[in-house]
Structures are given as C-alpha cells and as structure tokens.
Amino acid sequence: LAADIDLNNQEWTPIGTDAKRYCGTFDGNGYVVKNFKITSEVTYIGFFGVVETTAHIFDLGVENLTVEVYNKNSPFIGGFASRAGGIVENCYIANSSVRNLQRDVNEYALGSFAGSIRMNSTIKNSYAYNVKVCSSHKAYQSGFVGQFEGEGVKLENCYAADITVDTTGAT
C-alpha cells in the first residue's frame, strides 16, 4: 500500500477464495485499511479469505471492520483472515466486530484475527485489539485464532486485548 485506505462503510469482498487462494506477497507498508463491512454470504469471510501457505503478508492494519453474516456456508470467519496461511507478520485488527448469527450451521471456527491458521503457517508480531467476536451456535471461538489446522502452526509474539467473545448472539 502507498497510503491508508478509508472505504467509507462499503461492502468488501475478501481477497482469496478456496478456488483462487491468495498466494502472493502483500506489503502494507505500515498503512491501514479501515471503515468497511462484510455482510454478503461469501464462503470465506475476512479481509483476506483463503491465504495459501506460500503467501507473505506484512505491515498491515485493519480497523473498523464490521462482519455481520447469517452464513451457514462459511467454515472459517475472522477479521483479518478467514484461513490464514504462509507468513503473516506485523499485522493487526482493531476496533472491529466479527459476528455470525446463523443458528442452524455445521461447526465452524471464528476468531478476531483469523478463523483458522493453516498447516505449516506462522502468524507473528501481530495482534487483535478491541474486537467483538460473536457466534450464536456451534463455533470454535477465540479472541485471536478460532482453530489450528494441522501440524507446523506457529503463533509468535501475538496477543489479543480488550476482546469480547459471546456465544449468545447478543453482542
């Protein structure tokens, strides 16, 4: 990025799908993408959708994201990434809300930073701050990453602060 991006509450389509996983290098240059929402019923929900284990994402902030879906088709929901892969470093999500309010779903994973982290992937020097995580039913929920997918997963020097995790659907 070359500057902060204010999306003025526009709808966001996540970067990367299961069929076309994000596999490149994303240098946020210390900038922030802010003020946007995800309310559409896409399958992988987060700023990034599915991130391949060969990707490298760094120096990026996500702020004021509102995720509010009633989606029974998304197995992973996270603010920064639905399924984080590769190396994600020096990144954060802040002042956001991640909510899936569908009551009739299969189990899924929900986290403030990532719904899941993929096998042989690392998140380091990253954090979630002031994020509300809300699910109404059958979720692996966490203040940072909802689920680890296999071996070789690493979290290094990461934290979550001022996180609300709610399973009632009320937050």
C-alpha positions as CSV (number, residue, x, y, z in Angstrom):
1,L,0.0,0.0,0.0
2,A,1.1,3.6,-0.6
3,A,-1.4,5.2,1.8
4,D,-4.2,4.5,4.3
5,I,-7.5,3.4,2.6
6,D,-10.8,4.6,4.0
7,L,-13.6,2.5,2.4
8,N,-16.4,4.7,3.9
9,N,-18.5,1.7,5.1
10,Q,-18.5,0.0,1.7
11,E,-19.0,-3.7,1.3
12,W,-15.8,-5.7,1.0
13,T,-15.1,-8.9,-1.0
14,P,-12.4,-10.9,0.7
15,I,-9.1,-11.4,-1.1
16,G,-8.7,-15.1,-1.9
17,T,-11.2,-18.0,-2.3
18,D,-10.8,-21.7,-1.9
19,A,-10.6,-22.0,-5.7
20,K,-8.2,-18.9,-6.1
21,R,-6.2,-18.7,-2.9
22,Y,-4.1,-15.6,-2.3
23,C,-0.5,-16.8,-2.7
24,G,1.5,-13.6,-3.2
25,T,3.3,-11.0,-1.1
26,F,1.3,-8.2,0.4
27,D,3.3,-5.3,1.8
28,G,1.0,-3.0,3.8
29,N,3.9,-0.5,4.3
30,G,2.5,0.2,7.8
31,Y,-0.8,1.5,6.4
32,V,-4.4,0.8,7.4
33,V,-7.5,-0.3,5.5
34,K,-10.5,1.0,7.5
35,N,-14.2,1.6,7.7
36,F,-15.7,-1.3,5.8
37,K,-18.1,-4.2,6.2
38,I,-18.7,-7.8,5.1
39,T,-22.4,-8.7,5.1
40,S,-22.6,-10.8,1.9
41,E,-22.8,-14.5,2.0
42,V,-19.3,-15.3,0.7
43,T,-17.8,-18.6,1.8
44,Y,-14.6,-17.4,3.4
45,I,-15.1,-14.3,5.5
46,G,-12.3,-11.8,6.5
47,F,-10.3,-9.1,4.9
48,F,-8.3,-12.0,3.4
49,G,-10.4,-15.0,2.5
50,V,-8.1,-18.1,1.9
51,V,-4.4,-17.5,2.1
52,E,-2.1,-20.1,0.6
53,T,0.8,-21.4,2.7
54,T,3.3,-19.8,0.2
55,A,2.0,-16.2,0.9
56,H,3.7,-13.5,2.8
57,I,1.5,-10.7,4.3
58,F,3.2,-8.0,6.5
59,D,2.9,-4.5,7.9
60,L,-0.8,-4.1,7.5
61,G,-3.6,-2.8,9.8
62,V,-7.3,-3.4,9.5
63,E,-9.6,-1.1,11.5
64,N,-13.3,-0.6,12.0
65,L,-14.4,-3.7,10.1
66,T,-17.9,-4.9,10.7
67,V,-18.6,-8.5,9.8
68,E,-22.3,-9.4,10.2
69,V,-23.4,-12.5,8.4
70,Y,-26.0,-15.2,8.8
71,N,-23.9,-17.7,6.8
72,K,-24.1,-21.4,7.2
73,N,-21.7,-22.0,4.4
74,S,-18.6,-20.4,5.9
75,P,-16.4,-22.9,7.9
76,F,-14.0,-20.1,9.0
77,I,-14.7,-16.5,9.9
78,G,-12.0,-14.0,11.0
79,G,-11.5,-10.2,10.9
80,F,-8.0,-10.2,9.3
81,A,-8.3,-13.6,7.5
82,S,-10.7,-16.4,7.2
83,R,-8.0,-19.1,6.7
84,A,-4.5,-17.6,7.4
85,G,-1.6,-19.3,5.6
86,G,2.0,-18.7,4.9
87,I,3.7,-16.0,7.0
88,V,1.6,-13.1,8.4
89,E,3.7,-10.7,10.4
90,N,3.4,-7.2,11.9
91,C,-0.3,-7.1,11.2
92,Y,-3.3,-6.2,13.4
93,I,-7.1,-5.8,13.5
94,A,-8.6,-3.2,15.8
95,N,-12.0,-1.6,16.8
96,S,-14.0,-4.2,14.9
97,S,-16.8,-6.7,15.2
98,V,-16.9,-10.2,13.8
99,R,-20.4,-11.8,14.0
100,N,-22.0,-14.9,12.6
101,L,-25.6,-15.2,13.8
102,Q,-26.8,-18.2,11.9
103,R,-28.2,-20.7,14.3
104,D,-28.6,-23.7,12.0
105,V,-25.0,-24.5,11.0
106,N,-22.4,-27.1,11.0
107,E,-19.5,-26.4,13.3
108,Y,-17.1,-23.6,12.2
109,A,-14.2,-21.6,13.6
110,L,-14.4,-17.9,14.5
111,G,-11.6,-15.6,15.7
112,S,-11.0,-11.9,16.0
113,F,-7.8,-12.1,13.9
114,A,-8.3,-15.4,11.9
115,G,-10.9,-18.1,11.7
116,S,-8.1,-20.6,11.3
117,I,-4.4,-20.8,10.7
118,R,-3.4,-23.4,8.1
119,M,-0.9,-26.2,8.4
120,N,2.8,-25.1,8.3
121,S,1.9,-21.4,8.7
122,T,3.0,-18.7,11.0
123,I,1.5,-15.5,12.5
124,K,4.0,-13.4,14.3
125,N,4.3,-10.0,15.9
126,S,0.6,-9.4,15.3
127,Y,-2.4,-8.6,17.5
128,A,-6.2,-8.1,17.8
129,Y,-7.4,-5.1,19.9
130,N,-11.0,-4.1,20.8
131,V,-12.8,-6.7,18.7
132,K,-16.2,-8.2,19.5
133,V,-16.4,-11.9,18.4
134,C,-20.0,-13.2,18.4
135,S,-21.5,-16.5,17.4
136,S,-24.9,-17.9,18.1
137,H,-24.2,-21.6,17.8
138,K,-21.6,-24.4,17.4
139,A,-18.4,-22.5,16.9
140,Y,-14.8,-22.8,17.9
141,Q,-14.3,-19.3,19.1
142,S,-11.3,-17.4,20.2
143,G,-10.0,-13.9,20.9
144,F,-7.3,-14.5,18.3
145,V,-7.5,-17.7,16.1
146,G,-10.5,-19.9,16.2
147,Q,-8.9,-23.2,15.0
148,F,-5.4,-24.6,14.2
149,E,-5.4,-26.8,11.0
150,G,-2.8,-29.4,11.5
151,E,0.9,-29.5,12.3
152,G,3.5,-26.8,11.9
153,V,1.3,-24.0,13.1
154,K,3.1,-21.2,14.9
155,L,2.0,-18.1,16.8
156,E,5.0,-16.0,17.8
157,N,4.7,-12.8,19.9
158,C,1.0,-12.4,19.2
159,Y,-1.7,-11.1,21.6
160,A,-5.4,-10.2,21.9
161,A,-6.5,-7.4,24.2
162,D,-9.9,-6.0,25.0
163,I,-11.7,-8.8,23.2
164,T,-15.3,-9.8,23.8
165,V,-16.3,-13.4,22.9
166,D,-20.1,-14.1,23.0
167,T,-21.9,-17.3,22.2
168,T,-25.4,-15.9,22.7
169,G,-25.6,-13.9,19.5
170,A,-26.4,-10.8,21.6
171,T,-23.2,-8.8,21.2
